[in-house]
């Protein structure tokens, strides 16, 4: 599960005082129970980006337990090569769903985040390619996710992959006191 950025063009024949810029390479790997701290940090960065910094309360231990197996949760991490060594650049965290209409499992992408300094390297596209490969390998019928309405750059990126918005559905949620009240009905 390795991706690398394209190699730079060959140097030109004209002399230059600055060396040619190179695109950093990256690779994807499957996250495991020891990656909880970096996943929690990425989730907090995502929450800040989405202007909800206090909403992310999951701990490193929560992610370590979820990734220990048996929960249907998976996570891919992207690592970029830097002069000081590999650096985690982003994540795609997903879980298994089930479609009664298809009678097959699917994948729900809960969060995809690439740190701003590592965007435009092809990491997002590589995440989707790997998740697509996993869906195919496991016989999953769908890969689904949601995106905030205001995130138009994400909308454009997803359309470039061939994805289509599902505007006819409204997301509903029960949490907090409403969820607790269900137990007294």
N, C-alpha and C positions, 0 to 999 in steps of 0.2 A: 504494500500500500504506500507507494512512494510517488511523489510528484516533484518535478523540478521546474523551475521557471525556464523559459527559453534561453538558449545561449546567446550571448551578445554577438552582433555582427563582427566579421573580421576587422581588424584595425585598418584604417585607411592608409594609403601610401604617403600621405602628407604628414610631415612631422607635427607633433603637438606637444605643448608644454605640460598638459594635464593628461593623466592616464585615462583610458576609456572607462566609462561607468559600467559596472556589471550589475546585473539583476541578482538579488540574493536567491539562493536555492531554498527550497522547503520540502518537508516530507510530512505525510500524515501518519498518525499512529492511533491505535485504539487505546483509549484511556482506561485505567484500572483503579483499584481501590487506593493506591498511593498518590493519585492525582487530585484528590479532593481539594487541597489548598489552592492549587492553580485554577481549578474550575470555579471555586468560590470567588476568587479574585476576578476572573473574567466575567462572572455573572454580576458582580458589583459594578464593574466598568460598564457593562451593558445597561444595567439599571440607571446609572448616572447619565448615559447617552440618551436613554428614553425618558429622562427627567423624572425618575422615580427612585432616587438613591436610597431611600429608607424602606422601600418595598422588598428588597432582596435580603431575606433573613436566614437563608440556608447556610449551614456551616460546612467546613471541610469534612467533618465527620458524616454529615448527611449525604454528601456526594460519595464519600468512600463506601458507605453502607449500600447506597443505591447501585453502585458499580461492582459490588462484591458478587453479584450473580443472582439469578432467580427472580429478578424484579422486572425484567423486560426493558430495562434502561440501558442505553448505550451512549457512548460519547467518542467522538473523534477529536484529536488535538492536532493542530498544525504547528510544526517547529521550523523556524527560520534559522539558517546558519548566519551567525554574526561573528565579527572578529574575536569576541570573547567566548564563543561557543554557542550551542543551540539555545534559542529563546522561544518560548511558547507564544505564538502569534494569534491564535484563535481556537475556537471550538465549535462543534456542531453536536448538540445534545438531543437525543431522540428517545422515544419509547415505542413499544409495540401496541398497536390498536387492532381492532377486528371489525370488518365490514359484514353485517348480516346480509346485505344485498349480494355481495360477491362470495360470501362464505369463506373468506380468506383473511389472513392477518395483513396488516399494513404497518407503515412507519409514520409516526407523527414527529416532525422536527419541532421540538419545543423552543430551542434557541440556537441561533447561529450568530456568532460574533467574531469579527476579525479586528484586532487592535488597529486604530487609525494609521499608525506608522507602517503597517504591513499590508495595507489595502492596495489593490491594483497589481498584485503579484500573481493572481489566478487562484488564490486560496479558496475563495467562495465557490468557484466553479469546480475545483478539485473536491471540495466537500460534497457537492451535489453528485459528482461522478461516482464517488465512493459509496454514497448512500444509495444511489441507483443500482450500483453493482451488488450491494448487500440485499436490496429488495429483490433483485432478480435471482440471486443465489438462494434466498430463503423462500421464494415463491410468493412474496408479498404482492398484493394487488394495487397498492396505493402508497404514495409518499405525499403527505399533506403537512401544511403549516399555516400559520396566520402571520400577518404583518400589519403594523399600525398604519392607519390611513394616511398620516402625514409623511410617512417614509417613502417619498416618491422615487428616490434613487434605488431603494430595494425593489419597489414595484417594477421599475424598468429592468433591473437585473433579472428578476424572476421571469419576466416576459421574454427576455433574451434566451432563457433556457427552454422556452416552449411551455411554461406553466401558465395557467389561466386562473383568474380570481373566481371564487365561488360566491358571487354577490347575493344569491337567493337565500342564503342561510344567515341567521342571527345567532351570535354566540350568547349563551345564557350561563349564569354562574350562581352557585350557592356556596357561600363560605361564611366563616365567623359565626355570629349568632344565628343566622338563618340555617346554616348547616346543623348547628347544635340543636335547634328547635325541631328538626326532623325526628330526633330520637324521642320526643315527647308526644308525637302525634299518634 
